Amino acid sequence: MRHQRRYLPYLYLAPALLLFGGFLIYPLIRSVQFSLFEWDGLGASEFVGFDNYVELFTDEVLRAAFGHALVLIFFFSVLPLVLGLVVAAILNRAQVRGLGLFRTVVFLPQVLAMVVVAVAWRQIYAPDGGLNTALRAVGLDALTRTWLGDYTWTLPAVGIVGTWVQTGLVTVLLLAGMGRVPRELFEAARLDGAGAIREFFAITLPSVRGEIAVALTLTIVAALKTFDLVYVTTGGGPGNSTTVPAYEVFQRAFREGAVGSAAAIAVALTAIIFVLNVIVNRIAEGRQG
């Protein structure tokens, strides 16, 4: 009887494990297999070993794509975290009325499909769109440009969309964490003469390290797997200035018929996402300990 009870939890987990294995583990294993071949997706395949992975380091377009993804991490993760910390700390300290409504409003971009967001921002960035119109209205005509057609500004312009989308998520997560901190701690700090900045670094920031780790995990994944935003707004252009790994997977697999190369990019991207998130969570756990 005791022996049967030992395996009972695994029986409850079995359906979830089967789904997890069937829809995640098995496709991942097949992707690794495909990455070792040169295959157009239809005809015969040719074993090429690790040549597709070597291409990740030798192909300038692929190197640039992974570099662009790292730049997007700043816009999708770092910048929203900074903004979210500031906004959440101010709202939590001031105890603003209508906080529930504010949370709903700032979280709204997470509810919208990224394609819808991309179409809206493409209109804003258009030469005669809202951004250039606003700049002309305040006499800043010199700053107007084709935001999605400028080699220098296109990638930051795409990144700003990611900042707009992710800041609400980060803010809501941090507000939830700050809301659990006992108010007595803040009152005691104020009695000791602590100002807003000292209070933030001494009490608020250490209390939301877990939420920061979750926010970074979600936003880093969002940054590295970005496809629809790039596809709709720029199509990887101008030139290759906004290509990212996920877009290259689509480009090579469905347009160029290089399934092996696309699989290698996907496997490498998965590994990078896994490593970065392990690092983030280890740092968070180490500081909490």
Disulfide bonds with the S-S distance in Angstrom:
none
